[in-house]
């Protein structure tokens, strides 16, 4: 039997070398785990510079239709959904300070509400080793959605010409002409509204009632379709406009409601074509360019589904 006796100083040196290697390996493992966790968007909020682990944000696809949103992330999501991408990479924003999972949901809701050329019913948030992805539930196939976008854009062009929209005219005049045109071609879809009230929302009629397409191409929709139609025409005319969602307590429609705000002389004013579209030869003007503090608007409350919460002040709060 051979006994190899090592001096204490040698053992001590080996322990130092071995301990250093273990520390290095543990550090590498820890860094790897942090990187994976960061890429999955599951690091705690207190971890600094989480987004640095996943690199720069991806570029938005180029689309042939207007894209709007209160910030770059919303516009990225909107463009991606107009392009009908099956999986949208949101890893960068899932790790960005102040955004995370809740912020992703906030941004995609705004994108879906504000952009008339995308058709989506919902979305899923998926975390994997590849990163964090948003999986939209699109209303139509890519081919049908493309046709609806094309038809809507053509109807917008016709509408602007018939409404008499001209280059250089004031925002006030543009808003009035779009308001009157939308009311002139629109009919409130009572059957779709009844189905929504009854909770029977899984139908082509209800889907279409939420779209600018419903008003501008088919001539009928509910309040959201009116707001989307106004929005589509305003965007093409260069008139700053947003869709606002909330609750209406009295008036022509009650319950969930949608209307518009437009920027006129540095003030965000309310336009509600739905409530001005009554059974008369000409649309009413009651809800045309109404200041937000007007008592007439006590009949409704806006929510924050239509905009990223932190950006609501851009549009008058």
C-alpha positions, 0 to 999 in steps of 0.5 A: 500500500502506498500512501502519498502524503502531501504537505499542508501548503500544497493542499492549501494551494490546491484548495485555493485553485479548486475553490476558485474554479468552483466559484468560476463555474458557479458564477457561469451557471448563475449568469447562464440562469439569469440570462435564460430567465431574462430571455424568458421575461421571468426575472424579478422587477428589482433586477437592474437592466433586465432588457440588456440580457436580450439585446435590442428590440426587434424592428417592426414589419413594414405595412402599407396602412397607417400605424398609430400608438402612444409609443414605439412598442404599441406601434411595433405591436400594431404593425406586427398584427396588421402583418398578421404575424403568428408569433410576435417577439416581445422579449425585449419589452417583457424585460424592460423596466416598467413594462413586463407582462402587464405592460405587454397586455396594456400595449397590445390592447391599445394597439388593437383598439386604435388601429382600424386595419388590424383584426384581432379577438385576443392574444396569448402570452407565451414564455419559453427558452426562445423568449417571450412571444405574443400569439394573436387570435386573428379574426380572419385568415391572412387572405380575408384580412388583406381583402378587408384592409384593401376594401376599407382603405378604398372606402376611406379614399372615396369617403374623403373625396365625397366629404370634401376633405381638402389639403390645408383645411383646418382640423375643426373643419376636417373633423366636422366633415368626417363626422357628417360623412360617417353619419350619412353612410352609417346605420346602427346595427341593432341586431349586432348590439342585441347579440352582444348584450345577450353574450352571443359574440361569436358571430361574423356579424358581431365581428364586423360590427366592431370594424371600420369596414362595417360602416365604410364598406357594409354601412352598419356597425355598433359604436366601436365600428363608428369610432373605427370608421372616424379614426380611419378617415381621420388618419388618412386626412392627417387629423390627430384622433384616438378612440376612447372606450368606457361606459355610457349611462344614458343616451342612445346606447348604454353600457360599453361604449366607444367614441373619438377624441380629436386634436383641435387648436391644441385641445382634445375634443370629443366626437361621438358619431354614434350618438349624433346619428339619429333617424333624421335627414342630417346628423345632429351636432350635439356630440361634435367637438365637445370639451371633455369637461362639458356637462354633456359628457357626464353621461359617460366614463372613459376607462384606460383600455384604449391607451397605455396607462402612463401615456393617457395624458397625451390625449387629455387624460 
